[in-house]
């Protein structure tokens, strides 16, 4: 009887030692891969159970923001963008990771934080503390279908202008055969259509606010950019473009239905994966386009990161997953699983770009991706001076709502529900209200 009691207590103790972490993540392909590789994590940490909440980008942002702001504690680990990390850290919504690394020197040595690109690491820090680690980092660039270009007898410049992009799209556009000249984000959202469109505004010479926080949207630069964007997609884009974000356009490009796609550099790996792409070896790469105003702010900076909300009740277990999923070993695991180094999460570590296997597999785009990330300067993204930092977003807490609202107005212009002049006025009014209500105007 005593032996049975001791065995029961031992089993009870083991059950008690197990923990469950809930991870909220975006439904991008890299994160879907991370979810599929959970059994590999469990081999290393069998006492940690993992639950997943996988959502589209806009919905994910709303749920996580509400949860961490209210301290609800629904999520132990969250996929958070480089825009949110410093703002949330300042608000006290995230656990600092620096003390966690210091507490486990062996793990810290294996993880090797110094291997993470300094520009990325800096974007995820606040007040000398690291608050997130990058799952992947990206800039933006131009993709084009080399077969379609050859058939149309046209050539993509290494550093195209937006006008050249439009002209090239017109030569390739053949909707009767299911081929569209260009795919651009049209789905409303500050991280969807506004991610791409904000870089266009930058290079057309526009800005959100002047140095006194007066809105600068109802201006010639913005009007020119909105007009160009709407005309280009209406004439040479796929039908229903307002429903297409990153994921939808990636699918169209990978099926050979887009001649040109301007979007995140992370797409290069997906388009090189034979398991998901019909255009492997048929894709060319060029810099992100520039407009007539300035070359500044043409390519964005972004990273998807893993962070631990302050309200997590399983911070230690969450830290173990966070370091596992962003480690050198994980990157090698993805290469082994996918069968190619071209499909690993990019933009985070020097060791990835120095790896001969990665260079061999991703040689067509790796140097362009790295240079794009390194050249993206969040402090000099506009022709004229501004009181904020950021390239495809502006670093104020209110931008999440403002950017999404403006993105909805932009989609209204694209779908023909509103004129461009009316759209610009709506955007200007929204920006004015944000600056006034936020106390930015003196």
C-alpha positions, 0 to 999 in steps of 0.5 A: 500500500505504501509503495502504491501511495509513493508511486501515486505521489510521484505520478502526481508530481510529474503531472504537476510539473508539466506546463501548457503554453498558449501561443498566438501567431499569424498564419504566414507560411513560416509560422505554419512551419513552426507549428508543424515542428512542435513535436521536435520541441516536445522531444527536447521539452516533453514536459511542456505542452503547446497550444496554438491560436493561429489567425490572419494578421489583422485579427491577430493584432486585435486579439493580442493587443486587447489581451496584453493591454488588459492583462488577461493572460490568455497567451503565454507567447505572442507573435509581435511586430517590430512596430509594437515591441518598443511601444508595448515594452514602454507600456510594461506589457512585455517581459524583458528577455535580458534577465532571462538570458542572464539567468541561464548562461548555458542557453544564452551561449548556445543561443548566441545573441551576438549572431542576431543582426544588430539592426534587428536586435536594436529594433526589439530593445527599449531602455537597454533591455531586449523584449523580443527575439526575431523569428524572421526579419524582412525588407521589401523588394520586387519579384518578377516572372522571368518566363513572362518577361521573356515572352513579352521581350521586356527586361526588369531594371536592377533598381526600377522606378514605379513608372517603369514597373507600371509600364512593364506590367502593361506589357505582361497583363493578359487576364484572358489567360489568367495572367496579371501584370502586377500584384500589390497588397489591396487588403485594408490594414495598417500592416497590409495595404498600408505597408506597401502603400506607405513606401510608395507615398515616401518615394512620391515625396509624401509624409504623414505629418510635418514637424508640428504634427499637422497632417500632410495627406491632402497634398499633391504628393499623396494625391499622385501616389493614390492615383498611381496606386489605384490606376495601376491595380485597376488596369493591370492587377487581378480582380478583387484586389481589395481582398489580397494581402501578402498571403493571397498575392504570394499564392498568385505569384507562386502559381505563375499568375503574376508578372510582377509582385512588390512585397516582403523579401521573406517571399523569396524563400517561399517562391523557391520551395518546390513543395509550394511554388510552381515558379521555382527558378523562374523568379527574378529579383530587383530592388523595391521601386522608387517614385519621382520624389525621393529614393528614401523610404522605398523599402520597409523594415519589418520583423515578426518576433516572439515576445512574452506578455507580462501577463503570462503565467508560464514565462519560463516555459514560454522562454524555452519555446521562444529560444528554441524557435529562433535558434541556429538549430531551429533554422537548420531543422527547417532546412532539413525538413523543407529539403532546402536552405532557401526556405529557412526563416531569413533576415535574422542571423549573420550565421545564416548569410555566412552559411555556404549551404544557404548561399548556394540555395539562396544565392539568387536573392540572399545578398539583395535581401540582406542589403535591403534590410541593412539599408532600411533606415527608419530615421530617414524615410521621407523627403521632408523632415518628420517628428516620428520614426518608421518607414511603412508605419509611424512610431506612435501607439495610435498608428495601428488604428489610424493606419487601418482606417486610412487603409480602409479609405484607400481600399474604398478608392481602389474599389470605386466606392469613393473618389480620390479627392474624397478619399484624401479628405477622409484620410486627412481628417482621420490624421488630424483627429489622431494628432489632436486627440493624441495630444501631439499638436501644441 
